[in-house]
Amino acid sequence: MQSNFKTSKQRATDPQETAIAVLAWLANEPDLFGRFLALTGVEPAQVRNAINDPGFLSGMMDFLMQHEPTALAFCQASGTPPEVLNAAWQHFSPAGLGSGEY
């Protein structure tokens, strides 16, 4: 998965900024972006508004994090440390009862 996606040297530690970076990266990966949109049912024209929906961001982060090679490709392309990506994922998709936490 090669991409022309580039970010500044400054690394986003804010979960919202990380999520926006993920969306920008996905948008530059046509096969992945198409698959993501198909799974979510979101139309390309709706994405701009969906970025303000915590449920959309949660689903997007879940989509990325459920496939380690894809998550690592994002980290490599964007210069985002995996720990920052994981923290953003946890922010938008916190552990719940399904994770064994009671």
N, C-alpha and C positions, 0 to 999 in steps of 0.2 A: 504494500500500500504506500506508494509514493505520493507525496502531495506538495503543492507549492505553498502550503499554509505556513506562514511565518508569524511570529509574535515578537514583541519587543523583549529586550533582555530582562525587563522587570517581570517578575513572576507574580501572578495573581494568587493571593492567599485568601481573598474574599470568595466565599462559595458562589455568589452570584456572578462574579467576574470569571471564575473558573467555568461555570456553566455556560456563560456566553462564549467563552473560548472553545468549549466543546462543540457548541452549536455551529460556530464559524468553521471549525475543522470538519465537522460532519457535512456541512454544506459544500465543502470543497472535495468531498469523497462521494461522487455521484451514486455508486452502487450501495454504499452504506446508508447514505441519506435517503435514497429511495426505499430501501428496506425498512429503515426506521419510520418513515412516513406511512408506509403500508401497514406496519404493525400498529401504529397509533391511530390511524384513520385521519390524521391531520393533513389538510391540503397545504401545498407549498405557500399559497397566499395567506394562510392562517398562522404561519410560523411567527411572523413579526409580533402578533398579539399574544400568541401562546407563550412567548418567553416570559411573560408576566404571571403565568399560571404556575403555582408551585407543583401542581400535579403533573403538568407537562415536563417541568424540569426534573422532577423525581423519575418519571418514566424515561427521560432521555439519559439521565445518569445511570439508571438501572440497565438500559440498553447497552451503554458503553461498558459498564463494569461486569456484565455477565459474560463477556468474551475477553479474556486476558490479553490475547494478542492485539485486539483492537484498542484496548485501554493503553497498552504499552506503546502502540503506534502513535496514539494521540500525545502521550508524554514525550516521546522522542521528537515528534514534529513541532510541538509547541514549547519544548524546554520546561515543561511542568513536571516537578518531582512527583513520583507516584503517591507520596504521602499527602501532597496537596490535593491531588485528584481524589484520593480516598476520603479525605476530610470533607470535601465538597459533596461527595456521594452520601456520606453519613449525615451531612446536614440536610439534604433533600430527601433522603430515604432512611430515616433513623430506625434502629432496630425496634422491633415490636414483639408481640407475643409469639409470632411465628418463628422468631429467632431463638426461642428457648428462654428469653428473659421474662421473668414474672414479677 
